[in-house]
Amino acid sequence: MLQKYCTLVLFLVVCSTIFAQDFHHRQAESVEELLYKKDRNKALALFNKEKFLVVENLRTNQRNRYFVGDLLSFKTKDGFVFADDIYEVKDSSFVVTALNETTSRYEYVEIKLNEVTRIYKRPKRKVGFGWQSFSPFGYLVFEWVAWGVSPLQNNKWPIAAALTVAQPLFTVVSNQFRSRRITENYRLRVFQSF
């Protein structure tokens, strides 16, 4: 038995020395690689000499950057909603790749900045019931298992039932706050890094 453990330890030591790399032989990461790891958007703004879109909040001075290849969801004045990749950014417009459903092909659509009315932060969530909707009842089950309080005799079950029924309402409210309207407080602009 001792021989098996010694063989295993010897095997692990040999493997660790084979695959280990000396500290002084390691390649140091460049400043660009470190910046890309820390914040991709800031690194792209520094090192990419291309134009990019910026949605800025003038009240809080916060900016969200969208570069070529990023997914942008927005609504135009005509009522069309796009959720496509940015192909090119020009001085006063940008080009997205959109799927034409009649021909089943991707086409390039040029959108002017003043045609955009809303920018969406995330996709729309579906309203419905799933197994996660019944998660408020989990605490009742926990009390039943841990302390022996029956879920039917527990006085917290109306709260759990109300939270379960209100789950679709929470989703509807969340969907209402997923977009930013382009007004005097929110602006869509084109920037270029130098």
C-alpha positions as CSV (number, residue, x, y, z in Angstrom):
1,M,0.0,0.0,0.0
2,L,2.8,2.4,0.9
3,Q,4.5,1.6,-2.4
4,K,1.4,2.7,-4.3
5,Y,1.4,6.1,-2.6
6,C,5.1,6.5,-3.1
7,T,4.7,5.7,-6.8
8,L,1.8,8.2,-7.1
9,V,3.8,11.0,-5.3
10,L,6.9,10.3,-7.5
11,F,4.7,10.5,-10.7
12,L,3.1,13.8,-9.6
13,V,6.5,15.3,-8.8
14,V,7.9,14.2,-12.2
15,C,4.8,15.6,-14.0
16,S,5.0,18.9,-12.1
17,T,8.6,19.4,-13.0
18,I,8.0,18.6,-16.7
19,F,5.1,21.0,-17.1
20,A,6.3,23.7,-14.8
21,Q,7.9,26.8,-16.2
22,D,10.6,28.7,-14.4
23,F,9.6,32.2,-13.2
24,H,12.4,33.9,-15.1
25,H,11.4,32.3,-18.4
26,R,7.8,33.6,-18.3
27,Q,6.9,36.1,-20.9
28,A,5.6,39.4,-19.4
29,E,2.3,40.7,-20.7
30,S,2.3,44.0,-22.6
31,V,0.5,47.1,-21.4
32,E,-2.0,46.7,-24.2
33,E,-2.8,43.1,-23.1
34,L,-3.3,44.2,-19.5
35,L,-5.6,47.1,-20.6
36,Y,-7.6,44.8,-22.8
37,K,-8.0,42.4,-19.8
38,K,-9.0,45.2,-17.4
39,D,-11.5,47.1,-19.6
40,R,-12.0,46.2,-23.3
41,N,-13.9,49.4,-24.2
42,K,-11.3,51.7,-22.8
43,A,-8.5,49.8,-24.5
44,L,-10.3,49.9,-27.8
45,A,-10.9,53.6,-27.5
46,L,-7.1,54.1,-26.8
47,F,-5.6,51.8,-29.4
48,N,-8.2,51.6,-32.1
49,K,-8.0,54.6,-34.4
50,E,-11.5,54.1,-35.7
51,K,-14.7,55.9,-35.1
52,F,-17.1,54.6,-32.6
53,L,-20.6,55.4,-31.2
54,V,-21.1,56.9,-27.8
55,V,-24.4,57.1,-25.9
56,E,-23.9,59.7,-23.3
57,N,-26.0,60.8,-20.3
58,L,-25.5,64.5,-19.9
59,R,-26.8,64.6,-16.3
60,T,-24.4,62.0,-14.9
61,N,-21.7,62.4,-17.5
62,Q,-21.7,58.6,-18.2
63,R,-20.8,57.2,-21.6
64,N,-21.4,53.8,-23.1
65,R,-19.2,53.0,-26.1
66,Y,-20.1,50.8,-29.0
67,F,-17.4,49.8,-31.4
68,V,-17.4,48.1,-34.8
69,G,-18.5,44.5,-34.3
70,D,-20.5,45.2,-31.1
71,L,-24.1,44.3,-30.9
72,L,-26.4,47.4,-30.9
73,S,-30.1,47.3,-30.2
74,F,-32.0,50.5,-31.2
75,K,-35.3,51.8,-32.5
76,T,-35.7,54.2,-35.4
77,K,-38.3,57.0,-36.0
78,D,-40.1,54.6,-38.5
79,G,-40.7,52.1,-35.6
80,F,-38.2,49.5,-36.8
81,V,-36.2,47.8,-34.1
82,F,-32.7,46.6,-34.9
83,A,-30.6,44.3,-32.8
84,D,-27.6,43.8,-35.1
85,D,-23.8,44.1,-35.2
86,I,-22.2,47.5,-36.2
87,Y,-20.4,47.1,-39.5
88,E,-19.1,50.6,-40.0
89,V,-19.2,54.0,-38.3
90,K,-19.2,57.1,-40.4
91,D,-19.3,60.9,-39.6
92,S,-23.0,61.2,-39.1
93,S,-24.3,57.7,-39.6
94,F,-23.5,54.0,-39.0
95,V,-24.0,50.8,-40.9
96,V,-25.5,47.7,-39.4
97,T,-25.9,44.2,-40.8
98,A,-29.6,43.3,-40.8
99,L,-31.3,40.1,-41.9
100,N,-33.7,40.6,-44.8
101,E,-36.4,38.0,-44.2
102,T,-37.8,38.0,-47.7
103,T,-34.5,37.1,-49.3
104,S,-33.0,35.4,-46.3
105,R,-29.8,37.4,-46.7
106,Y,-27.8,39.8,-44.5
107,E,-27.8,43.3,-45.9
108,Y,-26.1,46.5,-44.9
109,V,-28.4,49.2,-43.6
110,E,-27.2,52.7,-43.1
111,I,-28.8,54.6,-40.2
112,K,-28.4,58.3,-39.6
113,L,-27.8,59.4,-36.0
114,N,-30.9,61.6,-36.0
115,E,-33.1,58.7,-37.0
116,V,-32.4,56.7,-33.7
117,T,-35.1,57.3,-31.0
118,R,-34.2,54.6,-28.4
119,I,-31.2,52.6,-27.4
120,Y,-31.8,49.2,-25.7
121,K,-29.4,48.0,-23.0
122,R,-30.5,44.4,-23.1
123,P,-32.9,42.1,-24.9
124,K,-36.6,41.9,-24.0
125,R,-37.3,39.3,-21.4
126,K,-40.2,36.9,-22.0
127,V,-43.2,37.1,-19.6
128,G,-44.2,33.7,-18.2
129,F,-44.0,31.2,-15.5
130,G,-41.1,28.8,-15.0
131,W,-39.6,26.9,-12.2
132,Q,-37.8,30.0,-10.9
133,S,-41.2,31.7,-10.4
134,F,-41.9,29.3,-7.6
135,S,-38.7,30.1,-5.7
136,P,-40.5,32.1,-2.9
137,F,-42.0,28.7,-1.8
138,G,-38.4,27.4,-1.3
139,Y,-38.2,29.2,2.1
140,L,-41.4,27.5,3.2
141,V,-39.9,24.1,2.3
142,F,-36.7,25.1,4.1
143,E,-38.7,25.8,7.3
144,W,-40.5,22.6,6.9
145,V,-37.3,20.5,6.7
146,A,-35.3,22.5,9.2
147,W,-37.8,23.2,12.0
148,G,-40.8,21.0,11.1
149,V,-43.2,23.9,10.4
150,S,-45.8,22.6,7.9
151,P,-46.1,24.9,4.8
152,L,-49.9,25.0,5.2
153,Q,-49.7,26.1,8.8
154,N,-47.0,28.6,8.2
155,N,-48.2,32.2,8.2
156,K,-45.7,33.2,5.4
157,W,-47.4,31.3,2.6
158,P,-49.6,34.2,1.5
159,I,-46.4,36.3,1.0
160,A,-44.8,33.5,-1.1
161,A,-48.0,33.2,-3.2
162,A,-48.2,36.9,-3.8
163,L,-44.5,37.1,-4.9
164,T,-45.1,34.1,-7.3
165,V,-48.1,35.8,-8.8
166,A,-46.3,39.1,-9.1
167,Q,-43.3,37.6,-10.9
168,P,-44.7,38.4,-14.4
169,L,-45.4,42.0,-13.2
170,F,-41.8,42.3,-12.2
171,T,-40.7,41.2,-15.7
172,V,-43.0,43.7,-17.4
173,V,-41.6,46.5,-15.2
174,S,-38.1,45.4,-16.0
175,N,-38.8,45.5,-19.7
176,Q,-40.0,49.0,-19.4
177,F,-36.7,50.2,-18.0
178,R,-34.4,48.5,-20.5
179,S,-34.2,51.4,-22.9
180,R,-32.9,54.9,-23.0
181,R,-34.8,57.5,-25.2
182,I,-32.6,59.8,-27.2
183,T,-33.6,63.3,-25.8
184,E,-31.8,66.3,-24.5
185,N,-30.5,64.2,-21.6
186,Y,-29.2,61.3,-23.7
187,R,-27.2,61.9,-26.9
188,L,-25.9,59.6,-29.6
189,R,-22.6,60.8,-31.0
190,V,-19.7,59.6,-33.1
191,F,-16.2,59.8,-31.6
192,Q,-12.8,59.0,-33.0
193,S,-9.8,58.2,-30.9
194,F,-6.5,59.8,-31.9
